[in-house]
Amino acid sequence: SPDGKEIWTSQMVMNGKVLVYDAATYTLKTTINVGMEPAEVTFSADGSKAYVANGGDDNVSIINPSTKAVITTIPVGDNPVAAWIGKDGKMYVDNEDGQTVSVISVANDNVVQTIDLGFMPGSVAHNALRSELWVTDPENGKVHYYNWNAGTNSWVHGGAFNAANGAHAIAFTNDGDLAYVTNQGAASVSVIRVASHSKLKDIPVGKKPNGILINY
């Protein structure tokens, strides 16, 4: 949880649940019923809401972190995996089988845009410094970036660049200069120059790297 006091984790079963533990004692505090086959659990940037992508139900459960009550459940695309955090008051849901990204308004609890990708997304990362949205394309080893169009209030495709086979998770440095992309098929991490959308190098790691974060 954003305050560091709780650990939230999903139970990826047909009758989906989210378990909330005390981060100091590791004791179970509560169980929250959500949809079928919930995958990732994430929080909005301001910490006001928690999001659970229910892959078996093609929807997202939105939870009040304080009361642990489900605020609402909203439909998204086919087989959502996670609601990735935006710094713009949005959450970005990667729908793997639907090959789309559902853009959710944190304030209004509704989908404000569906981005048709034309490929299966691996994950989504919002780059607030450049007003770009990056989506990994694991089957083609690429990262696609989308630019914000203020005239239409929507994301539009800007281009793509190479990472490596199985491109998956993305992490940006705080200064916005570099990005790191895990490549599950290539067992590597690509280092990307953000301004030019160009790969600097690949760093070999262990098999099938999944998530990545930068600790400052």
HELIX and SHEET records of a PDB file:
SHEET    1   A 3 GLU A   6  GLN A  11  0                                        
SHEET    2   A 3 LYS A  17  ASP A  22 -1                                        
SHEET    3   A 3 LEU A  28  ASN A  33 -1                                        
SHEET    1   B 4 PRO A  38  PHE A  43  0                                        
SHEET    2   B 4 ALA A  50  ASN A  54 -1                                        
SHEET    3   B 4 ASN A  59  ILE A  63 -1                                        
SHEET    4   B 4 VAL A  70  PRO A  75 -1                                        
SHEET    1   C 4 PRO A  80  ILE A  85  0                                        
SHEET    2   C 4 LYS A  90  ASN A  95 -1                                        
SHEET    3   C 4 THR A 100  SER A 105 -1                                        
SHEET    4   C 4 ASN A 110  ASP A 116 -1                                        
SHEET    1   D 4 VAL A 124  ASN A 127  0                                        
SHEET    2   D 4 GLU A 132  ASP A 137 -1                                        
SHEET    3   D 4 LYS A 142  ASN A 149 -1                                        
SHEET    4   D 4 SER A 154  ASN A 162 -1                                        
SHEET    1   E 4 ALA A 167  PHE A 172  0                                        
SHEET    2   E 4 LEU A 178  ASN A 183 -1                                        
SHEET    3   E 4 SER A 188  ARG A 193 -1                                        
SHEET    4   E 4 SER A 198  PRO A 204 -1                                        
END                                                                             
